[in-house]
């Protein structure tokens, strides 16, 4: 994708398509390969843990009833006591929704959204059906992530911040289409057509956060991208300038369109290196306040009953993403800045899935702390930067700052943390031995000759 050195509105879609189609495994440097494998490990772990969630159960019931060719497996189907194979597009939809059901999957602020859960389920379903190698799947994941992030930067901030589109859904389907086209070996022009097929179906609203529709967005993006690439390969037609054309994606989905930004250098050469992995099972924009609260909660003399006031200074974008004031359910709790900050201040483990529940949302101590949180939302501030101030009952003021938008510098340490997270998520579903065996195969995915053999351990 580094081949893009200059880009304008004319030919925008085709240039991005050409870069995705041209990417080879040999072009991907070792750090980007490592992060790509970590993204696969993390996404599959999240999918295994999410397979038993109500949104996944409802989708599986519907898709299994509809039937179709058994082309690809359902990740973690054993979590709900049933094995299943579905058509590839149905598997992409279901696995994508399950992967995002817990809101525990990776984030990239260039979109801004969740790249892997929108792209990888499509690649895994396609790769399993085609017997693709691990290196081929990883190459395609890098290509799709790169394209989604470049389009995200081009349409920022109005697409996500202003109009309220959920970029995981809208840009995710473009990334999935490009990734699947790369895995299928489609040429640049056919890849551009696949982007056109995907873009005319791009949808997803931030107003649905806190409902089952948010994980549905991720699954729908994966299905849309896969279907778009498959249809393009059969000669299905669409405009190959669908992003930049009059009444195209950019014109209808954002007040901002800055095509030159697509040529801006990505960190380390590839946007996937800026993927941010989640260690708190809540919306990513709650993570900086959580981390700041954890720092202050560890200070001598700080206890929940001594906290008189909590003040958060954040980007105004956070107000439109995760500011449910009085959450009632575990899912709503994941999108409540007030409650997640209160949880961190009270010592509740925000990385534990069980912490997000109706019981937690109604806990009197947490509700009391929650209601002491006030905000200073500011424009032109990084989405991931939080300043937290506590006022104690004796008037003492304490402050902490955290920016959760800084990618890990030590990729080996990141890998160890993600391995531990994977085990926590996967072992209850697969058992200890099988979870460890799957993790070992995923970490070394580039050496696997057939992705289907690896996925058999996950189904």
Secondary structure, 3 states (H helix, E strand, C coil): CCCCCCCCCCCHHHHHHHHHHHCCHHHCCHHHHHHHHHHHHHHHHHHHHHCCCHHHHHHHHHHHHHCCCCCEECCCHHHHCCCCEECHHHHHHHHHHHHHCCCCCCEECCCCECHHHHHHHHHHHHHHHHCCCHHHHHHHHHHHHHHHHHHHHHCCCHHHHHCCECHHHHHHHHHHHHHHHHHHCCCHHHHHHHHHHHHCCCCCEHHHCCCHHHHHHHHHHHHHHHHHHHHHHCCCCCCCCCCCCCCCHHHHHCCCCCHHHHHCCCHHHCHHHHCECCCCCCCHHHHHHHHHHHHHHCCCCCCHHHEEEEEEEEEHHHHCCCECCCCCCHHHHCCEHHHHHHHHHCCCCCCCHHHCCHHHHHCHHHHHHHCCEEEEEECCCCCCEEEEEEEECCCCEEEEEEECCCCCCCHHHHHHHHHHHHHHHHHHHHCHHHHHHHHHHHHCHHHCCCHHHHHCCCC
